[in-house]
Amino acid sequence: MNYNFVTLGETMLRLTPPGQQLIEQANTLEIYVGGSESNVAVGLARLGWRVAWVSRLTDNALGRKVAMTIRAQGVDVSHVVWTDQNRIGTYYVEEGASPRGSTVIYDRVGSAMSYMQPHEIPQGLFQSEGIFFVSGITPAISETAAQTAAAAVHLAKSAGWRICFDVNYRRKLWEPSIAATACSSLIEQSDIVFIAQRDAVTLYSAPTDPDEALAYMAAHFPNRVLILTLGTEGAICHSPISGVNRCAAFPAQGRGRIGGGDAFVAGFLSAYIDTAQVDDALAWGAAAAAYKYTLPGDMPLLDRQQVQEIVNYGDRGSIRR
């Protein structure tokens, strides 16, 4: 099958107490499926693209739940590598509200994906033309996962695919100096790069002013589309063709903040592969993120028409016409 997008990475089960309880209060936990690369895959599939997600899963009830949940959203999971060893990673989230922040506890060491090897990358993935997506979480989880990500990038580039990389730095997974070195190698091979402003400051000592930070990163990593995300302030982008473009965030209310960045990536890539217009892509990214914030869980279960309405009408996008 020919794909528009292929993603590679680990997906975990998230366990969250209902009603913003602390874990020590809770008698039940809600289960969600989520991972950066599979979230992006789901968002793109929901927007109408042909998408495959590649990973390594333990063949038990937990692994099957992960695969079934992702497949149910239109993503091809037939290239997943199955093993009867290892485990499915989990993480726990205590959702907070101001002034108490949310808390994340990872339990992912020894996961099946962390043992994935380059030779396990399926053959025939990169046909026709498309975009391969991976995030900085994948090389962070293990050396073999880092090697697998690098090998997948090489295969995709050799087949003429464009590479998209989201730095997506996780302090709990690796130190800034190690992350900066590893991510630099992937950034240099990528055509499209996403990095949060806070990560640009932490990893690359970029200025704290957004415009200065964007110029700084574009100078260090030239000749690629580079998107600096600014949270509630939106995003700005430097493109070798169109220069600097910016987009404000759309107002959004809701509890589903996890996965908002992945929704932004999916919205951006969907518009960019369609039109190659950075301003359109930024607007779609911001609209997709705002839509995701209204949904519980990790996955961006995007609705193309509603995202388009947000792009067209902003905070009036919820008005049915």
BALO-415968 format. One line per 8 residues: their letters; for each residue x negated, y, z negated of N, C-alpha, C. Coordinates in Angstrom, 2 decimals. Layout:
<sites>
a	X,Y,Z,X,Y,Z,X,Y,Z  ...
</sites>
This chain:
<sites>
mnynfvtl	-0.84,-1.20,0.00,0.00,0.00,0.00,-0.88,1.25,0.00  -0.47,2.25,0.75,-1.18,3.53,0.74,-0.60,4.42,-0.35  -1.48,5.04,-1.12,-1.06,5.90,-2.22,-1.44,7.34,-1.94  -0.64,8.26,-2.48,-1.03,9.67,-2.48,-1.98,9.97,-3.63  -1.78,9.26,-4.74,-2.59,9.47,-5.94,-2.91,8.13,-6.59  -4.12,8.05,-7.14,-4.51,6.93,-8.00,-5.10,7.51,-9.27  -4.71,6.97,-10.42,-5.28,7.41,-11.68,-5.87,6.21,-12.42  -6.84,6.48,-13.28,-7.53,5.43,-14.04,-7.69,5.88,-15.48
getmlrlt	-7.26,5.05,-16.43,-7.48,5.44,-17.82,-6.72,4.56,-18.80  -6.94,4.83,-20.07,-6.31,4.07,-21.14,-4.97,4.67,-21.54  -4.01,3.79,-21.77,-2.72,4.20,-22.31,-2.49,3.46,-23.61  -1.96,4.16,-24.60,-1.77,3.60,-25.93,-0.31,3.64,-26.32  -0.03,3.04,-27.45,1.26,3.18,-28.10,1.13,4.25,-29.17  2.07,5.21,-29.16,2.10,6.23,-30.22,3.21,5.89,-31.20  2.87,5.95,-32.48,3.81,5.68,-33.56,4.01,6.96,-34.35  5.26,7.41,-34.44,5.57,8.70,-35.05,6.75,8.57,-36.00
ppgqqlie	6.63,9.07,-37.22,7.80,9.09,-38.11,8.88,10.01,-37.56  10.14,9.65,-37.69,11.21,10.52,-37.19,11.38,11.75,-38.07  11.93,12.79,-37.46,12.32,13.97,-38.23,11.18,14.71,-38.89  9.99,14.69,-38.28,8.83,15.42,-38.80,8.45,14.99,-40.22  8.71,13.72,-40.53,8.29,13.20,-41.82,6.79,12.92,-41.83  6.23,12.87,-43.02,4.89,12.33,-43.21,4.96,10.81,-43.10  3.85,10.19,-42.72,3.82,8.73,-42.64,4.14,8.12,-44.01  3.61,8.72,-45.06,3.83,8.15,-46.39,5.29,8.26,-46.83
qantleiy	6.07,9.10,-46.18,7.50,9.21,-46.47,8.33,8.21,-45.69  7.82,7.80,-44.52,8.66,7.15,-43.52,8.87,5.67,-43.81  10.04,5.19,-43.47,10.35,3.77,-43.49,10.43,3.19,-42.09  10.50,4.06,-41.09,10.54,3.62,-39.70,9.59,4.50,-38.89  9.15,3.97,-37.76,8.29,4.70,-36.84,8.87,4.60,-35.43  8.91,5.72,-34.72,9.33,5.72,-33.33,8.13,5.36,-32.45  8.36,4.56,-31.41,7.29,4.10,-30.53,7.39,4.81,-29.18  6.28,5.40,-28.76,6.19,6.02,-27.44,4.97,5.44,-26.72
vggsesnv	5.01,5.49,-25.41,3.89,5.06,-24.57,3.26,6.31,-23.96  1.94,6.43,-24.07,1.32,7.62,-23.51,-0.19,7.52,-23.36  -0.68,8.14,-22.33,-2.11,8.27,-22.07,-2.26,9.32,-20.98  -3.33,10.07,-21.00,-3.45,11.20,-20.09,-3.24,10.80,-18.63  -3.96,9.78,-18.19,-3.90,9.42,-16.77,-2.56,8.81,-16.39  -1.98,8.00,-17.27,-0.66,7.44,-16.95,0.42,8.51,-17.04  0.26,9.49,-17.95,1.22,10.60,-17.99,1.22,11.36,-16.67  0.02,11.65,-16.16,-0.08,12.35,-14.87,0.54,11.50,-13.76
avglarlg	0.27,10.19,-13.80,0.84,9.29,-12.79,2.36,9.32,-12.82  2.94,9.26,-14.03,4.39,9.28,-14.17,4.96,10.60,-13.65  4.33,11.72,-14.02,4.80,13.02,-13.55,4.81,13.10,-12.03  3.75,12.62,-11.40,3.66,12.67,-9.95,4.68,11.73,-9.29  4.86,10.55,-9.86,5.85,9.62,-9.31,7.25,10.20,-9.42  7.53,10.84,-10.54,8.85,11.45,-10.73,9.09,12.60,-9.74  8.00,13.19,-9.26,8.11,14.27,-8.28,8.12,13.75,-6.84  8.11,12.42,-6.69,8.32,11.84,-5.37,7.11,11.29,-4.66
wrvawvsr	5.97,11.18,-5.33,4.75,10.72,-4.68,4.50,9.24,-4.93  3.72,8.62,-4.04,3.32,7.22,-4.22,2.07,7.20,-5.10  2.18,6.56,-6.25,1.14,6.65,-7.27,0.82,5.27,-7.84  -0.47,5.01,-8.03,-0.91,3.80,-8.73,-1.68,4.19,-9.97  -1.46,3.46,-11.04,-2.23,3.63,-12.28,-3.04,2.37,-12.52  -4.34,2.55,-12.76,-5.26,1.44,-12.97,-5.75,1.47,-14.41  -5.74,0.32,-15.05,-6.21,0.22,-16.42,-6.51,-1.24,-16.73  -6.81,-1.51,-17.98,-7.02,-2.88,-18.46,-6.19,-3.04,-19.72
ltdnalgr	-5.32,-4.06,-19.73,-4.39,-4.26,-20.82,-4.48,-5.68,-21.37  -4.23,-5.80,-22.65,-4.13,-7.11,-23.27,-2.77,-7.72,-22.94  -2.80,-8.99,-22.54,-1.58,-9.66,-22.11,-0.82,-10.18,-23.33  -0.15,-9.25,-23.99,0.74,-9.61,-25.09,1.95,-8.67,-25.03  2.80,-8.74,-26.03,4.02,-7.93,-25.99,3.71,-6.45,-25.93  2.65,-6.01,-26.61,2.31,-4.58,-26.62,1.81,-4.13,-25.25  0.93,-4.93,-24.65,0.45,-4.58,-23.32,1.55,-4.58,-22.29  2.44,-5.57,-22.39,3.55,-5.63,-21.43,4.50,-4.45,-21.61
kvamtira	4.68,-4.00,-22.83,5.53,-2.82,-23.05,4.94,-1.60,-22.36  3.61,-1.43,-22.47,2.95,-0.31,-21.81,3.19,-0.37,-20.30  2.91,-1.53,-19.70,3.04,-1.65,-18.25,4.48,-1.48,-17.79  5.42,-2.10,-18.51,6.83,-2.01,-18.11,7.35,-0.58,-18.21  6.92,0.14,-19.23,7.40,1.51,-19.40,6.90,2.41,-18.28  5.65,2.24,-17.89,5.08,3.06,-16.81,5.70,2.66,-15.47  5.85,1.37,-15.24,6.44,0.90,-13.98,7.87,1.39,-13.81  8.59,1.49,-14.92,9.99,1.92,-14.85,10.14,3.34,-14.32
qgvdvshv	9.05,4.12,-14.35,9.09,5.50,-13.84,8.59,5.62,-12.40  8.42,4.48,-11.73,8.07,4.51,-10.32,6.59,4.42,-10.02  5.77,4.15,-11.03,4.33,4.04,-10.83,3.97,2.58,-10.55  3.10,2.35,-9.57,2.63,1.00,-9.25,1.60,0.58,-10.30  1.90,-0.47,-11.05,0.98,-0.97,-12.07,0.41,-2.33,-11.67  0.54,-2.69,-10.40,0.10,-4.02,-9.95,-1.41,-4.18,-9.96  -2.15,-3.08,-10.08,-3.61,-3.16,-10.10,-4.19,-3.19,-11.51  -3.32,-3.24,-12.52,-3.80,-3.36,-13.90,-4.54,-4.67,-14.06
vwtdqnri	-5.67,-4.63,-14.76,-6.44,-5.83,-15.09,-5.93,-6.37,-16.43  -5.53,-7.62,-16.43,-4.98,-8.23,-17.63,-6.01,-9.15,-18.30  -6.01,-9.15,-19.61,-6.93,-10.00,-20.37,-6.19,-10.57,-21.57  -6.61,-11.76,-22.00,-6.03,-12.33,-23.21,-6.86,-11.98,-24.44  -7.81,-11.07,-24.26,-8.67,-10.65,-25.36,-8.39,-9.18,-25.73  -9.14,-8.70,-26.71,-9.09,-7.29,-27.11,-7.73,-6.91,-27.67  -7.35,-5.66,-27.51,-6.12,-5.17,-28.13,-5.62,-3.94,-27.39  -4.40,-3.53,-27.70,-3.86,-2.28,-27.19,-4.13,-1.19,-28.23
gtyyveeg	-4.70,-0.09,-27.80,-4.96,1.02,-28.71,-3.66,1.65,-29.19  -3.68,2.16,-30.40,-2.53,2.87,-30.94,-2.99,4.19,-31.54  -2.04,5.09,-31.68,-2.32,6.29,-32.46,-1.05,6.75,-33.16  -1.26,7.42,-34.27,-0.16,7.85,-35.12,-0.12,9.38,-35.12  1.07,9.92,-35.01,1.24,11.37,-35.01,2.27,11.76,-36.06  1.85,12.59,-36.99,2.77,13.25,-37.90,3.09,14.61,-37.31  4.32,14.76,-36.81,4.69,16.02,-36.16,5.00,17.06,-37.22  4.33,18.20,-37.11,4.51,19.27,-38.08,5.23,20.46,-37.49
asprgstv	5.57,21.37,-38.34,6.15,22.66,-37.93,5.51,23.72,-38.80  5.33,24.91,-38.25,4.64,25.99,-38.96,5.22,26.18,-40.36  4.33,26.27,-41.36,2.88,26.39,-41.29,2.12,25.07,-41.33  2.81,23.91,-41.36,2.13,22.61,-41.38,1.92,22.12,-39.97  0.67,21.92,-39.59,0.38,21.46,-38.25,0.58,19.96,-38.11  0.57,19.49,-36.88,0.67,18.06,-36.60,-0.67,17.39,-36.88  -0.62,16.10,-37.23,-1.81,15.32,-37.55,-1.85,14.09,-36.66  -3.04,13.78,-36.13,-3.23,12.62,-35.26,-4.23,11.68,-35.90
iydrvgsa	-3.89,10.40,-35.94,-4.78,9.35,-36.43,-4.94,8.32,-35.32  -6.16,8.12,-34.82,-6.41,7.15,-33.76,-6.76,5.78,-34.35  -6.29,4.74,-33.69,-6.65,3.36,-34.01,-6.82,2.63,-32.68  -7.92,2.95,-32.00,-8.09,2.48,-30.62,-9.41,1.76,-30.38  -10.27,1.64,-31.39,-11.57,0.99,-31.20,-11.36,-0.47,-30.81  -12.09,-0.91,-29.79,-11.98,-2.28,-29.32,-10.82,-2.53,-28.39  -10.26,-1.48,-27.81,-9.13,-1.64,-26.90,-9.57,-2.32,-25.61  -8.60,-2.92,-24.93,-8.89,-3.62,-23.68,-9.53,-2.69,-22.66
msymqphe	-9.03,-1.46,-22.54,-9.57,-0.53,-21.57,-11.02,-0.17,-21.88  -11.38,-0.14,-23.14,-12.75,0.23,-23.49,-13.76,-0.81,-23.03  -13.29,-2.01,-22.64,-14.18,-3.06,-22.14,-14.11,-3.21,-20.63  -13.39,-2.34,-19.95,-13.28,-2.47,-18.49,-14.63,-2.24,-17.83  -14.93,-3.06,-16.82,-16.21,-3.03,-16.11,-16.00,-2.52,-14.68  -17.04,-1.93,-14.09,-16.90,-1.44,-12.71,-16.44,-2.48,-11.71  -16.88,-3.74,-11.88,-16.50,-4.77,-10.90,-15.01,-5.12,-10.99  -14.32,-4.65,-12.04,-12.89,-4.93,-12.17,-12.02,-3.92,-11.44
ipqglfqs	-12.62,-2.89,-10.86,-11.84,-1.94,-10.07,-11.26,-2.67,-8.87  -9.95,-2.64,-8.68,-9.33,-3.38,-7.58,-9.82,-2.89,-6.22  -9.91,-3.81,-5.29,-10.28,-3.46,-3.92,-9.06,-2.92,-3.16  -9.31,-2.08,-2.18,-8.25,-1.60,-1.31,-7.41,-0.49,-1.89  -7.86,0.13,-2.99,-7.08,1.20,-3.60,-7.05,2.46,-2.75  -8.20,2.80,-2.19,-8.38,4.13,-1.60,-8.28,4.07,-0.08  -7.06,3.90,0.38,-6.78,3.91,1.81,-6.13,5.24,2.18  -6.02,5.50,3.48,-5.43,6.74,3.96,-6.16,7.93,3.32
egiffvsg	-5.42,8.94,2.84,-6.00,10.09,2.16,-5.22,10.33,0.88  -5.91,10.80,-0.15,-5.23,11.05,-1.40,-6.14,11.71,-2.41  -5.67,11.74,-3.64,-6.42,12.34,-4.74,-6.57,11.31,-5.86  -7.80,11.13,-6.31,-8.07,10.26,-7.45,-8.21,11.13,-8.69  -7.50,10.75,-9.76,-7.50,11.54,-10.99,-8.03,10.72,-12.16  -8.90,11.35,-12.94,-9.39,10.77,-14.18,-9.64,11.91,-15.16  -9.58,11.61,-16.44,-9.83,12.64,-17.45,-11.07,12.31,-18.26  -11.52,13.27,-19.04,-12.69,13.08,-19.89,-12.46,12.10,-21.02
itpaiset	-11.22,11.70,-21.25,-10.95,10.71,-22.29,-11.53,9.36,-21.88  -11.47,9.02,-20.60,-11.93,7.70,-20.16,-13.41,7.49,-20.43  -14.32,8.37,-20.02,-15.73,8.14,-20.36,-16.02,8.26,-21.85  -15.10,8.87,-22.61,-15.34,9.04,-24.04,-15.12,7.77,-24.84  -14.29,6.85,-24.33,-13.91,5.72,-25.18,-14.98,4.63,-25.24  -15.86,4.54,-24.23,-16.94,3.55,-24.27,-17.88,3.78,-23.10  -19.06,3.20,-23.20,-20.04,3.31,-22.12,-19.55,2.56,-20.88  -18.94,1.39,-21.07,-18.48,0.64,-19.91,-17.30,1.35,-19.23
aaqtaaaa	-16.44,2.00,-20.00,-15.36,2.78,-19.40,-15.94,3.95,-18.62  -16.99,4.57,-19.14,-17.65,5.66,-18.43,-18.23,5.17,-17.11  -18.85,4.00,-17.13,-19.41,3.44,-15.90,-18.30,3.10,-14.90  -17.19,2.62,-15.41,-16.06,2.28,-14.54,-15.49,3.54,-13.89  -15.35,4.61,-14.68,-14.86,5.87,-14.12,-15.80,6.38,-13.04  -17.11,6.33,-13.30,-18.09,6.79,-12.31,-18.02,5.96,-11.04  -17.86,4.65,-11.19,-17.78,3.77,-10.02,-16.51,4.05,-9.21  -15.40,4.31,-9.90,-14.15,4.63,-9.20,-14.27,5.94,-8.44
vhlaksag	-14.90,6.93,-9.05,-15.12,8.20,-8.37,-15.95,7.98,-7.10  -17.00,7.17,-7.22,-17.85,6.89,-6.06,-17.06,6.21,-4.94  -16.24,5.22,-5.30,-15.45,4.52,-4.29,-14.45,5.46,-3.62  -13.80,6.30,-4.42,-12.82,7.22,-3.87,-13.47,8.24,-2.93  -14.59,8.80,-3.36,-15.29,9.78,-2.52,-15.77,9.14,-1.23  -16.27,7.91,-1.33,-16.75,7.22,-0.13,-15.64,6.97,0.86  -14.41,6.85,0.35,-13.25,6.63,1.22,-12.64,7.95,1.71  -13.24,9.08,1.35,-12.75,10.37,1.81,-11.68,10.98,0.94
wricfdvn	-11.49,10.44,-0.25,-10.50,10.99,-1.17,-11.06,12.19,-1.92  -10.15,13.09,-2.31,-10.54,14.18,-3.19,-10.50,13.71,-4.64  -11.34,14.30,-5.46,-11.46,13.92,-6.86,-10.92,15.05,-7.73  -10.07,14.69,-8.68,-9.55,15.65,-9.65,-9.94,15.17,-11.04  -10.52,16.08,-11.82,-11.00,15.73,-13.16,-10.47,16.73,-14.17  -9.86,16.21,-15.23,-9.40,17.03,-16.35,-10.34,16.76,-17.52  -11.05,17.77,-17.97,-12.04,17.59,-19.04,-11.37,17.02,-20.30  -10.27,17.58,-20.74,-9.43,17.00,-21.79,-10.26,16.53,-22.98
yrrklwep	-11.06,17.42,-23.51,-12.00,17.07,-24.59,-11.27,16.67,-25.86  -11.72,15.56,-26.46,-11.18,15.07,-27.72,-12.32,14.99,-28.74  -12.30,15.90,-29.68,-13.38,15.98,-30.67,-13.50,14.69,-31.47  -12.40,14.00,-31.69,-12.45,12.77,-32.48,-13.10,11.60,-31.74  -13.33,11.77,-30.42,-13.92,10.70,-29.63,-15.41,10.87,-29.39  -15.88,12.13,-29.24,-17.31,12.31,-29.04,-17.74,13.73,-29.36  -19.06,13.87,-29.56,-19.63,15.16,-29.93,-19.70,16.08,-28.70  -19.66,17.40,-28.94,-19.66,18.34,-27.81,-20.84,18.18,-26.86
siaatacs	-22.04,18.00,-27.40,-23.22,17.92,-26.53,-23.17,16.70,-25.63  -22.71,15.57,-26.16,-22.59,14.35,-25.36,-21.49,14.52,-24.32  -20.38,15.08,-24.76,-19.27,15.28,-23.84,-19.65,16.23,-22.71  -20.36,17.29,-23.02,-20.73,18.28,-22.01,-21.57,17.64,-20.91  -22.52,16.80,-21.30,-23.38,16.15,-20.32,-22.59,15.20,-19.44  -21.77,14.37,-20.06,-21.00,13.38,-19.30,-19.98,14.07,-18.39  -19.31,15.08,-18.91,-18.28,15.77,-18.12,-18.90,16.57,-16.98  -20.08,17.12,-17.20,-20.75,17.88,-16.13,-20.96,17.01,-14.90
slieqsdi	-21.35,15.75,-15.11,-21.57,14.84,-13.99,-20.29,14.63,-13.20  -19.17,14.49,-13.89,-17.90,14.28,-13.21,-17.38,15.57,-12.57  -17.58,16.69,-13.25,-17.18,17.97,-12.66,-17.89,18.21,-11.33  -19.19,17.91,-11.31,-19.99,18.16,-10.11,-19.55,17.31,-8.93  -18.87,16.21,-9.19,-18.39,15.34,-8.11,-16.93,15.61,-7.75  -16.31,16.55,-8.43,-14.88,16.77,-8.28,-14.57,17.94,-7.37  -13.41,17.86,-6.75,-12.90,18.94,-5.91,-11.97,19.86,-6.70  -11.28,19.31,-7.69,-10.33,20.05,-8.52,-10.65,19.73,-9.97
vfiaqrda	-10.80,20.77,-10.79,-11.18,20.58,-12.19,-10.25,21.38,-13.08  -9.75,20.73,-14.12,-8.96,21.39,-15.15,-9.78,21.41,-16.44  -9.81,22.55,-17.10,-10.45,22.63,-18.39,-9.74,23.68,-19.24  -9.43,23.33,-20.48,-8.82,24.30,-21.39,-9.87,25.33,-21.79  -9.44,26.56,-21.98,-10.38,27.61,-22.36,-11.17,27.23,-23.61  -10.49,26.64,-24.60,-11.17,26.27,-25.84,-12.26,25.24,-25.57  -12.03,24.34,-24.60,-13.04,23.34,-24.27,-14.21,23.96,-23.52  -13.94,24.94,-22.68,-15.02,25.64,-21.98,-15.94,26.34,-22.98
vtlysapt	-15.34,26.90,-24.03,-16.13,27.56,-25.08,-16.91,26.52,-25.87  -16.25,25.44,-26.28,-16.89,24.42,-27.12,-17.99,23.68,-26.41  -17.74,23.27,-25.16,-18.70,22.41,-24.45,-19.76,23.20,-23.71  -19.39,24.37,-23.16,-20.30,25.06,-22.26,-20.64,26.48,-22.71  -20.25,26.82,-23.93,-20.55,28.15,-24.48,-20.03,29.27,-23.59  -18.88,29.05,-22.97,-18.27,30.08,-22.13,-17.79,31.23,-23.00  -17.67,32.44,-22.44,-17.13,33.57,-23.20,-15.71,33.30,-23.66  -15.28,33.98,-24.69,-13.92,33.78,-25.20,-12.88,34.56,-24.40
dpdealay	-13.29,35.58,-23.66,-12.35,36.28,-22.78,-12.02,35.37,-21.59  -10.73,35.14,-21.29,-10.37,34.19,-20.23,-10.97,34.51,-18.86  -10.92,35.78,-18.44,-11.45,36.12,-17.12,-12.96,35.91,-17.06  -13.64,36.29,-18.14,-15.08,36.09,-18.20,-15.41,34.59,-18.25  -14.59,33.83,-18.98,-14.82,32.39,-19.07,-14.65,31.72,-17.71  -13.62,32.13,-16.97,-13.40,31.56,-15.64,-14.57,31.87,-14.72  -15.03,33.12,-14.73,-16.16,33.50,-13.88,-17.41,32.73,-14.28  -17.60,32.56,-15.58,-18.76,31.81,-16.11,-18.72,30.36,-15.63
maahfpnr	-17.57,29.70,-15.75,-17.46,28.31,-15.34,-17.58,28.17,-13.82  -17.00,29.11,-13.08,-17.09,29.06,-11.63,-18.52,29.24,-11.15  -19.30,30.04,-11.88,-20.71,30.22,-11.53,-21.53,28.97,-11.82  -21.19,28.29,-12.92,-21.90,27.07,-13.28,-21.49,25.89,-12.41  -20.23,25.88,-11.96,-19.72,24.77,-11.15,-19.02,25.35,-9.91  -19.79,25.83,-8.95,-19.19,26.52,-7.79,-18.58,25.55,-6.78  -17.85,26.15,-5.83,-17.35,25.43,-4.65,-16.33,24.34,-4.99  -15.48,24.63,-5.94,-14.39,23.72,-6.27,-13.23,24.54,-6.81
vliltlgt	-12.05,23.98,-6.78,-10.89,24.62,-7.39,-10.98,24.37,-8.90  -11.10,25.43,-9.67,-11.31,25.31,-11.11,-10.19,26.03,-11.84  -9.44,25.27,-12.64,-8.28,25.82,-13.35,-8.62,25.89,-14.83  -8.50,27.08,-15.39,-8.71,27.30,-16.82,-7.34,27.45,-17.46  -6.96,26.50,-18.30,-5.64,26.57,-18.94,-5.75,27.34,-20.25  -4.70,28.12,-20.53,-4.73,29.08,-21.64,-3.60,28.86,-22.63  -3.00,27.67,-22.65,-1.92,27.42,-23.58,-0.71,28.29,-23.30  -0.25,28.99,-24.31,0.95,29.82,-24.17,0.72,31.03,-23.27
egaichsp	-0.53,31.29,-22.91,-0.83,32.41,-22.02,-0.86,32.01,-20.55  -0.60,30.74,-20.27,-0.56,30.30,-18.88,-1.88,29.72,-18.39  -2.30,30.08,-17.20,-3.52,29.53,-16.61,-4.04,30.49,-15.55  -5.35,30.40,-15.34,-5.98,31.14,-14.25,-6.86,30.17,-13.47  -7.04,30.47,-12.21,-7.73,29.55,-11.32,-8.70,30.29,-10.42  -9.86,29.69,-10.20,-10.82,30.20,-9.22,-10.92,29.20,-8.08  -10.66,29.68,-6.87,-10.75,28.85,-5.68,-11.75,29.45,-4.71  -12.58,28.63,-4.07,-13.52,29.17,-3.08,-12.82,29.88,-1.93
isgvnrca	-11.55,29.53,-1.68,-10.83,30.12,-0.55,-10.01,31.33,-0.97  -9.23,31.20,-2.03,-8.28,32.26,-2.39,-8.76,33.14,-3.55  -9.93,32.85,-4.10,-10.43,33.67,-5.20,-9.71,33.36,-6.50  -9.38,34.40,-7.26,-8.77,34.23,-8.58,-7.26,34.37,-8.47  -6.56,33.38,-9.02,-5.10,33.41,-9.12,-4.73,33.15,-10.57  -3.58,33.68,-11.00,-3.15,33.45,-12.37,-1.65,33.23,-12.42  -1.21,32.56,-13.48,0.20,32.31,-13.68,0.50,32.34,-15.17  1.55,33.04,-15.55,1.98,33.05,-16.94,2.71,31.75,-17.26
afpaqgrg	2.74,31.41,-18.54,3.53,30.25,-18.97,5.00,30.60,-18.96  5.84,29.61,-18.68,7.28,29.80,-18.78,7.72,29.56,-20.22  8.64,30.36,-20.73,9.13,30.13,-22.09,9.76,28.75,-22.21  9.48,28.08,-23.32,10.03,26.74,-23.53,10.24,26.49,-25.00  11.31,25.80,-25.31,11.58,25.38,-26.67,11.71,23.86,-26.69  11.34,23.25,-27.79,11.47,21.80,-27.90,10.36,21.21,-28.71  10.46,19.92,-28.93,9.53,19.23,-29.83,8.43,18.48,-29.09  8.51,18.35,-27.77,7.61,17.46,-27.06,6.35,18.12,-26.55
rigggdaf	5.52,18.65,-27.45,4.31,19.34,-27.01,3.26,18.37,-26.46  3.23,17.14,-26.98,2.27,16.16,-26.48,2.61,15.84,-25.02  1.60,15.85,-24.18,1.80,15.57,-22.76,2.06,16.79,-21.91  2.13,17.98,-22.54,2.37,19.19,-21.76,1.25,19.48,-20.78  0.01,19.27,-21.20,-1.12,19.48,-20.31,-1.12,18.52,-19.14  -0.74,17.27,-19.40,-0.65,16.28,-18.32,0.46,16.66,-17.34  1.56,17.18,-17.87,2.64,17.65,-16.98,2.15,18.79,-16.11  1.37,19.70,-16.69,0.81,20.81,-15.91,-0.03,20.27,-14.75
vagflsay	-0.88,19.30,-15.04,-1.72,18.72,-13.99,-0.86,18.09,-12.90  0.16,17.34,-13.31,1.03,16.69,-12.32,1.75,17.72,-11.45  2.28,18.76,-12.08,2.97,19.79,-11.31,2.03,20.50,-10.35  0.84,20.84,-10.83,-0.14,21.51,-9.99,-0.51,20.64,-8.79  -0.88,19.37,-9.05,-1.33,18.50,-7.97,-0.22,18.23,-6.96  1.01,18.11,-7.45,2.13,17.86,-6.54,2.28,19.00,-5.53  2.21,20.21,-6.02,2.35,21.36,-5.11,1.09,21.54,-4.26  -0.07,21.29,-4.86,-1.32,21.54,-4.14,-1.50,20.56,-2.98
idtaqvdd	-1.19,19.29,-3.20,-1.34,18.32,-2.11,-0.32,18.59,-1.01  0.77,19.26,-1.38,1.84,19.54,-0.43,1.56,20.80,0.41  1.03,21.85,-0.25,0.89,23.14,0.43,-0.54,23.68,0.47  -1.41,23.19,-0.42,-2.78,23.70,-0.56,-2.81,25.17,-0.98  -1.71,25.65,-1.52,-1.63,27.03,-2.00,-1.79,27.05,-3.52  -2.85,27.70,-3.99,-3.14,27.69,-5.42,-2.06,28.40,-6.22  -1.52,29.51,-5.70,-0.50,30.23,-6.47,0.75,29.39,-6.65  1.17,28.68,-5.60,2.31,27.77,-5.73,2.00,26.66,-6.73
alawgaaa	0.79,26.11,-6.64,0.42,25.00,-7.52,0.41,25.42,-8.98  -0.10,26.62,-9.27,-0.10,27.11,-10.65,1.33,27.26,-11.17  2.21,27.80,-10.35,3.60,27.97,-10.77,4.25,26.63,-11.06  3.99,25.65,-10.20,4.56,24.32,-10.43,3.97,23.66,-11.67  2.68,23.88,-11.91,2.08,23.34,-13.12,2.71,23.92,-14.36  2.86,25.25,-14.38,3.46,25.92,-15.54,4.91,25.49,-15.74  5.65,25.34,-14.65,7.05,24.93,-14.76,7.18,23.50,-15.24  6.30,22.61,-14.76,6.34,21.22,-15.19,6.01,21.10,-16.68
aaykytlp	5.04,21.89,-17.13,4.69,21.87,-18.55,5.86,22.35,-19.41  6.51,23.43,-18.99,7.65,23.96,-19.74,8.78,22.93,-19.79  9.02,22.25,-18.69,10.06,21.22,-18.66,9.71,20.09,-19.62  8.43,19.67,-19.62,8.01,18.58,-20.51,8.19,18.96,-21.98  7.96,20.21,-22.33,8.06,20.61,-23.73,9.46,20.39,-24.30  10.46,20.28,-23.43,11.83,20.07,-23.91,12.11,18.60,-24.19  11.18,17.70,-23.84,11.42,16.27,-23.94,10.59,15.65,-25.05  11.16,14.75,-25.85,10.35,14.00,-26.81,9.48,12.97,-26.08
gdmplldr	8.50,12.45,-26.78,7.63,11.45,-26.17,6.47,12.08,-25.44  5.62,11.21,-24.88,4.40,11.65,-24.21,4.58,11.87,-22.71  5.45,11.10,-22.09,5.52,11.09,-20.63,6.31,12.29,-20.08  5.80,12.90,-19.02,6.54,14.00,-18.37,7.57,13.44,-17.39  8.77,13.21,-17.88,9.83,12.66,-17.04,10.45,13.79,-16.22  9.68,14.23,-15.25,10.02,15.44,-14.50,11.16,15.20,-13.54  11.96,16.21,-13.36,13.03,16.24,-12.37,12.66,17.31,-11.35  12.46,16.90,-10.10,11.94,17.83,-9.10,12.83,19.06,-8.92
qqvqeivn	14.15,18.84,-8.88,15.05,19.97,-8.67,14.98,20.94,-9.84  14.94,20.41,-11.06,14.92,21.30,-12.22,13.59,22.03,-12.34  12.49,21.36,-12.00,11.20,22.06,-12.00,11.21,23.16,-10.96  11.78,22.88,-9.79,11.89,23.91,-8.76,12.70,25.09,-9.24  13.79,24.83,-10.00,14.60,25.92,-10.52,13.83,26.77,-11.51  12.99,26.14,-12.32,12.16,26.91,-13.25,11.19,27.79,-12.47  10.59,27.24,-11.41,9.70,28.03,-10.57,10.44,29.22,-9.97  11.66,28.99,-9.53,12.42,30.04,-8.85,12.99,31.08,-9.80
ygdrgsir	13.46,30.61,-10.95,14.24,31.49,-11.82,13.66,31.67,-13.22  12.53,31.08,-13.52,11.92,31.26,-14.82,12.79,30.71,-15.93  13.00,31.52,-16.98,13.77,31.05,-18.12,15.26,30.95,-17.81  15.65,31.32,-16.58,17.03,31.10,-16.16,17.17,29.80,-15.37  16.08,29.02,-15.34,16.11,27.81,-14.54,17.07,26.76,-15.03  17.52,26.87,-16.29,18.45,25.87,-16.82,19.88,26.12,-16.37  20.14,27.26,-15.72,21.49,27.58,-15.26,21.77,26.81,-13.97  22.76,25.96,-14.02,23.11,25.17,-12.83,23.81,26.03,-11.81
r	23.42,25.91,-10.55,24.01,26.70,-9.49,24.63,25.79,-8.43
</sites>
